[in-house]
């Protein structure tokens, strides 16, 4: 990703808009008694487009803004989303995306990782005394499944928003086989040979 001032402005708007959308809309929506979490998928897609540095910085920024708006202890969500964005960027730098299923599958897997991280941070800080039960595992699985479909939409949307900054890897094309051109034969002086008796 080529970072220019307009692209940085779009990234900032994406981060702020994603956090506000999560707190104002997605946290109020309940599917099967579980609210989808769009922020891990957003960080994963930014990491896929920008690499490890962009993914880590965007993940940290999303987590810090989320902690500030929720008046929660600073650092917990930032570290979890920083690791999530870094892992997504590492995948981008080590492997190539050959299938359209890779981004949503990666969003699903790293959302499960992020939700486990959020739960571990809450337990370590003493913010949640609830014991691990089947309902918690069900919530983790459902949020991961929601992330699969959200990742598809977020990837398509951000690809259009950040298109001027994306660096497309050139695909190798097979060498083209040229057919020999058939031209009329001429003499060495460029004139047609004369026939006898002309």
Protein Blocks (a to p, Z undefined) as FASTA:
>chain_A
ZZdfklmmmmmmmmmmmmmmmmmmmmmpcgehiacdfklmmmmmmmmmnommlmmmmmmm
mmmmmmmmnopaehjlmmmmmmmmmmmmmmmmmpccfbfklmmmmmmmmmmmmmmmmmmm
mmmnopaccdcdfklmmmmmmmmmmmmmmmmmmmmmmmmmmmmmpccddddddddddddd
ddddddfkopacddehZZ
